[in-house]
Amino acid sequence: MAFKNLLLAFSGEAAFASSLAHAVKLAQHHDAWLTAIMRNGRSFFDRFGAGLTPVLRDQLRRFEDNDTAAAFEQFNTAVHAAGLDARAEFIPPGRLETVLPSEMARHYDLVITGFQSDLAGEEHHVVNPDMVALHSGRPVLVVPEAYSAPALADHVLIAWDGKRAAARALGDAMDIIEGKREATVLTVGEQSPAEPADGGILRHLERHGVSVRHIHRAAKGKSIASVIEDSADDVGAKLIVMGAYEHSKFSQDVFGGVTHDVLRTARVPVFMSH
């Protein structure tokens, strides 16, 4: 997949700077268009406005307008510095109306965002990256808060369990992976999987010109998410590629799961597809 049309989804004031900076680097690298949005469905006033006094409504409207103006200025400053003015657009909440980020995402090659903010007052602005991946059919790149790197990753860790979602993520990320010098395929479990008769995922990557190796790790009492993140550190990978939600989103939220835990605690960007 060629990444020529990128969507940057606001994920809270604290996380926006890192996801914006990474999105700009991707747009420059892929010679892509970059569109930013700031809305997660209906506005605060659509949801709760009927119960507010006129004075309170005016105050909250000013707060929302100020938040939007700050994000707009931050976006414009970054794209101007990168020379992307002609290929960048910020769509304000008023133009989105009730369109969900997952619906918008279907018009783009890749969504870049951060982990969803849980700060009061940001709920209607910020996206939930795992829900975007689940409902849009598009890949999502989640950038950790305060993450900074001088360049895009040249080493990718692929979390591989052989299931549908992992295969989908790998296929969606191939344009990124092909451009790297090195990739590491990580499997986790008590026993290392046997090599398939056709050479499996390693031969597939080699045929795409990727220098790849396989490592296998036993969890040994650690969570799979911790094994993935620690393995990325060990091999020097600055990007994790993984599938999302082989189980239900409900069970992930209630009981926890690999996808949610990796997104919540990752130290490098995570590329995922469902």
C-alpha positions as CSV (number, residue, x, y, z in Angstrom):
1,M,0.0,0.0,0.0
2,A,1.3,3.5,-0.9
3,F,0.7,6.1,1.8
4,K,-0.3,9.2,-0.2
5,N,-3.3,10.4,1.9
6,L,-2.8,10.6,5.6
7,L,-5.3,11.5,8.3
8,L,-4.1,12.9,11.6
9,A,-6.7,12.5,14.4
10,F,-6.4,14.7,17.5
11,S,-5.9,12.6,20.6
12,G,-5.7,15.2,23.4
13,E,-3.6,18.3,23.9
14,A,-0.8,16.5,25.7
15,A,-0.3,13.9,22.9
16,F,-0.9,16.1,19.8
17,A,2.6,17.4,19.5
18,S,4.2,14.0,19.1
19,S,1.6,12.6,16.7
20,L,1.7,15.8,14.7
21,A,5.5,15.7,14.4
22,H,5.5,12.1,13.3
23,A,2.7,12.7,10.8
24,V,4.7,15.5,9.3
25,K,7.7,13.2,8.9
26,L,5.6,10.6,7.2
27,A,4.0,13.1,4.8
28,Q,7.5,14.3,3.8
29,H,8.9,10.8,3.4
30,H,6.0,9.5,1.3
31,D,5.3,12.8,-0.5
32,A,1.8,12.6,0.9
33,W,-1.2,14.8,1.7
34,L,-2.0,15.4,5.4
35,T,-5.4,16.2,6.8
36,A,-6.1,16.8,10.5
37,I,-9.4,16.4,12.3
38,M,-10.5,17.3,15.8
39,R,-13.7,15.7,16.8
40,N,-15.0,12.4,18.1
41,G,-18.6,12.3,17.0
42,R,-21.1,14.8,18.2
43,S,-20.0,18.0,20.0
44,F,-20.3,18.6,23.7
45,F,-23.2,20.9,23.0
46,D,-25.1,18.3,20.9
47,R,-24.7,15.8,23.7
48,F,-25.4,18.0,26.8
49,G,-26.4,21.4,25.6
50,A,-30.1,21.2,26.5
51,G,-29.3,21.2,30.2
52,L,-26.9,24.2,30.2
53,T,-27.7,27.8,31.1
54,P,-27.0,30.4,28.4
55,V,-24.0,31.8,30.4
56,L,-22.5,28.3,30.9
57,R,-23.0,27.5,27.2
58,D,-21.1,30.7,26.2
59,Q,-18.3,29.9,28.5
60,L,-17.9,26.3,27.3
61,R,-18.2,27.5,23.7
62,R,-15.3,29.9,24.2
63,F,-13.2,27.1,25.8
64,E,-13.9,24.8,22.8
65,D,-13.1,27.5,20.3
66,N,-9.9,28.3,22.1
67,D,-8.9,24.6,22.1
68,T,-9.6,24.3,18.4
69,A,-7.7,27.5,17.6
70,A,-4.7,26.3,19.5
71,A,-4.6,23.0,17.7
72,F,-5.1,24.7,14.4
73,E,-2.2,27.1,15.0
74,Q,0.0,24.2,16.2
75,F,-0.8,22.2,13.0
76,N,-0.2,25.2,10.7
77,T,3.1,26.0,12.3
78,A,4.3,22.4,11.9
79,V,3.3,22.0,8.3
80,H,4.6,25.4,7.3
81,A,8.0,24.6,8.8
82,A,8.0,21.3,6.9
83,G,7.0,23.0,3.6
84,L,3.8,21.1,3.4
85,D,1.3,24.1,3.2
86,A,0.1,23.1,-0.2
87,R,-0.6,19.5,0.8
88,A,-2.1,20.0,4.3
89,E,-5.5,20.8,5.7
90,F,-7.1,21.2,9.1
91,I,-10.8,20.4,9.2
92,P,-12.4,22.1,12.2
93,P,-15.1,20.4,14.3
94,G,-17.8,22.6,12.8
95,R,-17.3,21.1,9.4
96,L,-17.2,17.5,10.6
97,E,-20.6,17.8,12.3
98,T,-21.5,14.3,13.5
99,V,-19.1,12.3,11.3
100,L,-17.1,9.8,13.3
101,P,-13.3,9.5,12.9
102,S,-13.7,5.9,11.9
103,E,-16.0,7.0,9.0
104,M,-13.5,9.7,7.9
105,A,-10.7,7.2,8.1
106,R,-12.2,5.1,5.3
107,H,-11.2,7.9,2.8
108,Y,-7.5,7.7,3.8
109,D,-4.5,5.3,3.5
110,L,-3.4,5.6,7.2
111,V,-4.6,7.3,10.4
112,I,-2.0,8.8,12.7
113,T,-2.9,9.5,16.3
114,G,-1.9,9.1,20.0
115,F,-3.3,7.1,22.8
116,Q,-6.8,8.4,23.7
117,S,-6.7,11.2,26.4
118,D,-8.7,10.5,29.5
119,L,-8.7,14.1,30.7
120,A,-12.1,15.7,31.6
121,G,-13.3,18.0,28.9
122,E,-11.5,16.3,26.0
123,E,-13.8,13.4,25.5
124,H,-15.6,14.9,22.5
125,H,-12.4,16.0,20.8
126,V,-10.1,13.0,21.0
127,V,-10.3,9.7,19.1
128,N,-10.0,6.2,20.4
129,P,-7.3,4.6,18.1
130,D,-8.4,1.0,18.7
131,M,-12.0,1.8,17.8
132,V,-10.8,3.6,14.7
133,A,-8.9,0.5,13.6
134,L,-11.8,-1.7,14.5
135,H,-14.5,0.1,12.6
136,S,-12.7,1.9,9.8
137,G,-11.0,-1.0,8.0
138,R,-7.9,1.2,7.8
139,P,-4.5,0.9,9.5
140,V,-3.8,3.2,12.5
141,L,-0.4,4.4,13.7
142,V,-0.4,5.3,17.4
143,V,2.4,7.6,18.5
144,P,3.3,7.6,22.3
145,E,2.9,10.9,24.2
146,A,6.2,12.9,24.2
147,Y,7.8,10.5,21.7
148,S,10.5,12.2,19.6
149,A,12.9,10.8,17.1
150,P,15.2,12.6,14.6
151,A,14.0,10.3,11.7
152,L,11.5,7.6,10.9
153,A,12.3,4.1,12.1
154,D,14.8,2.0,10.2
155,H,14.1,-1.2,12.2
156,V,10.6,-2.7,12.6
157,L,9.5,-5.3,15.1
158,I,6.6,-7.4,13.7
159,A,4.6,-9.1,16.4
160,W,3.6,-12.3,14.7
161,D,1.1,-14.9,15.8
162,G,0.1,-16.2,12.4
163,K,-3.5,-15.0,12.8
164,R,-5.7,-13.0,10.4
165,A,-5.2,-9.6,12.1
166,A,-1.4,-10.0,12.2
167,A,-1.4,-10.8,8.4
168,R,-3.6,-7.8,7.7
169,A,-1.3,-5.5,9.7
170,L,1.8,-6.8,7.9
171,G,0.2,-6.4,4.5
172,D,-1.0,-2.8,5.3
173,A,2.5,-1.9,6.6
174,M,4.5,-3.4,3.8
175,D,5.2,0.0,2.2
176,I,6.8,1.1,5.4
177,I,8.6,-2.2,6.0
178,E,10.0,-2.4,2.5
179,G,11.7,0.9,3.0
180,K,13.5,-0.2,6.2
181,R,17.0,-1.7,6.5
182,E,15.9,-4.4,8.9
183,A,12.9,-6.1,10.4
184,T,12.6,-8.6,13.3
185,V,9.7,-11.0,13.5
186,L,8.8,-11.8,17.1
187,T,6.8,-14.8,18.2
188,V,5.8,-15.4,21.8
189,G,4.9,-18.7,23.5
190,E,6.2,-21.7,25.3
191,Q,7.6,-23.3,22.1
192,S,9.0,-21.7,19.0
193,P,6.7,-22.4,16.0
194,A,7.9,-24.8,13.3
195,E,9.0,-23.3,10.0
196,P,6.2,-23.7,7.4
197,A,6.9,-25.7,4.3
198,D,6.9,-22.6,2.1
199,G,9.3,-20.6,4.3
200,G,6.4,-18.7,5.9
201,I,6.5,-15.1,6.8
202,L,10.3,-14.8,6.8
203,R,10.6,-15.9,3.2
204,H,7.7,-13.6,2.3
205,L,9.5,-10.6,3.7
206,E,12.8,-11.6,2.1
207,R,11.1,-11.7,-1.3
208,H,10.1,-8.1,-0.6
209,G,13.7,-7.2,-0.2
210,V,13.6,-7.0,3.6
211,S,16.5,-8.1,5.7
212,V,14.7,-10.1,8.4
213,R,15.4,-12.3,11.4
214,H,13.2,-14.2,13.8
215,I,13.3,-14.2,17.6
216,H,11.1,-16.2,19.9
217,R,10.5,-15.3,23.5
218,A,8.7,-17.2,26.3
219,A,6.5,-14.9,28.4
220,K,7.9,-16.3,31.7
221,G,5.3,-14.7,33.8
222,K,5.3,-11.4,31.9
223,S,2.4,-10.1,29.9
224,I,2.7,-10.5,26.1
225,A,2.5,-6.7,25.8
226,S,5.6,-6.4,28.0
227,V,7.4,-9.0,26.0
228,I,6.6,-7.1,22.7
229,E,7.8,-3.8,24.1
230,D,10.9,-5.2,25.8
231,S,11.8,-7.0,22.6
232,A,11.5,-3.8,20.6
233,D,13.9,-2.2,23.0
234,D,16.3,-5.2,22.8
235,V,16.6,-5.2,19.0
236,G,16.5,-1.4,18.7
237,A,13.2,-1.3,16.8
238,K,11.5,2.1,16.6
239,L,8.2,0.8,15.2
240,I,6.0,-2.1,16.2
241,V,3.6,-3.7,13.7
242,M,0.8,-5.8,15.1
243,G,-2.7,-7.0,14.6
244,A,-5.6,-5.7,16.7
245,Y,-8.3,-7.6,18.5
246,E,-8.5,-11.2,17.7
247,H,-11.0,-11.2,20.6
248,S,-13.9,-8.8,21.1
249,K,-13.4,-5.1,21.9
250,F,-15.7,-5.6,24.9
251,S,-13.4,-8.2,26.4
252,Q,-10.4,-6.1,25.7
253,D,-11.8,-3.1,27.6
254,V,-13.2,-5.1,30.5
255,F,-10.5,-7.7,31.0
256,G,-7.5,-6.1,29.3
257,G,-5.7,-7.4,26.3
258,V,-2.5,-7.3,24.2
259,T,-3.7,-4.5,21.9
260,H,-4.9,-2.2,24.6
261,D,-1.9,-2.8,26.8
262,V,0.6,-2.2,24.1
263,L,-1.1,1.0,23.0
264,R,-1.3,2.2,26.6
265,T,2.4,1.6,27.5
266,A,4.3,1.5,24.2
267,R,7.6,3.5,24.1
268,V,7.7,3.6,20.3
269,P,5.0,4.1,17.6
270,V,2.6,1.1,17.0
271,F,1.2,0.3,13.6
272,M,-2.0,-1.8,13.8
273,S,-4.8,-3.1,11.7
274,H,-7.9,-5.1,12.5
